[in-house]
């Protein structure tokens, strides 16, 4: 319990990365702790993180290697957003 509380309440240093902490506790059950600063995590991120964790867990539980989609770079994301906004006449 002390470790979990320290993990939860330890502050992030915004001047350095990473802004995420992950720990796996092996006790009677395995517990995955994830702590992410809100500056790098939003509702969309939450959905995709849980979706990918679920895929990984299910694959390993069935004895398979998980297959995840290739991650886009941030610059690719910016290009996609720019195209979307321009085609939607939002930036014209």
C-alpha positions in Angstrom: 0.0 0.0 0.0 2.8 2.4 0.8 4.4 1.8 -2.6 1.1 2.3 -4.4 0.4 5.6 -2.6 3.9 6.9 -3.3 3.5 5.9 -6.9 0.2 7.7 -7.2 1.2 10.9 -5.4 4.7 11.4 -6.6 4.8 14.6 -8.7 6.0 14.9 -12.2 8.9 17.1 -13.2 7.4 18.9 -16.2 10.9 20.0 -17.4 11.9 16.4 -18.2 10.5 13.3 -19.6 8.8 10.9 -19.2 5.4 12.2 -18.0 4.2 8.7 -17.5 5.1 6.0 -14.9 4.3 2.3 -15.2 4.9 -0.4 -12.7 3.9 -4.1 -12.5 3.3 -5.5 -9.0 3.6 -9.2 -8.5 1.6 -10.3 -5.5 -1.3 -12.7 -5.3 -2.4 -11.1 -8.5 -0.4 -9.0 -10.9 -1.4 -5.3 -10.8 -0.5 -2.9 -13.5 -0.1 0.7 -12.2 -0.1 3.5 -14.8 0.2 7.1 -13.8 0.1 9.7 -16.6 0.3 13.5 -16.3 -2.9 15.1 -17.8 -0.8 17.4 -20.0 0.0 14.4 -22.2 -3.2 12.4 -21.8 -6.8 13.1 -22.7 -10.0 11.2 -23.4 -8.9 10.0 -26.8 -5.6 8.7 -25.4 -7.5 6.9 -22.6 -9.7 5.1 -25.1 -6.7 4.0 -27.2 -4.5 3.0 -24.3 -7.2 0.8 -22.8 -8.0 -0.7 -26.2 -4.3 -1.6 -26.8 -3.7 -2.9 -23.3 -6.8 -5.1 -23.7 -5.5 -6.4 -27.1 -2.1 -7.1 -25.6 -3.5 -8.9 -22.5 -5.9 -11.0 -24.6 -3.2 -12.0 -27.0 -0.8 -13.1 -24.3 -3.5 -14.8 -22.4 -4.2 -17.0 -25.5 -0.4 -17.6 -26.1 -0.1 -15.3 -29.0 2.2 -12.3 -29.8 0.0 -9.2 -29.8 -0.4 -7.4 -33.1 -0.8 -3.7 -32.7 -1.1 -1.0 -35.4 2.0 0.9 -36.3 2.2 4.1 -34.4 2.2 7.3 -36.4 4.8 10.0 -35.7 3.6 13.3 -34.3 4.4 15.0 -37.6 2.2 12.5 -39.5 -0.6 13.3 -37.0 -0.2 17.0 -37.7 -0.3 16.4 -41.5 -3.5 14.3 -41.1 -5.1 17.0 -38.9 -4.2 19.8 -41.4 -5.7 17.8 -44.3 -8.8 17.0 -42.3 -9.3 20.6 -41.3 -8.6 21.9 -44.8 -10.9 19.4 -46.5 -13.6 20.2 -44.0 -13.5 23.8 -45.0 -12.7 24.7 -41.4 -9.4 26.5 -42.2 -10.3 28.0 -45.6 
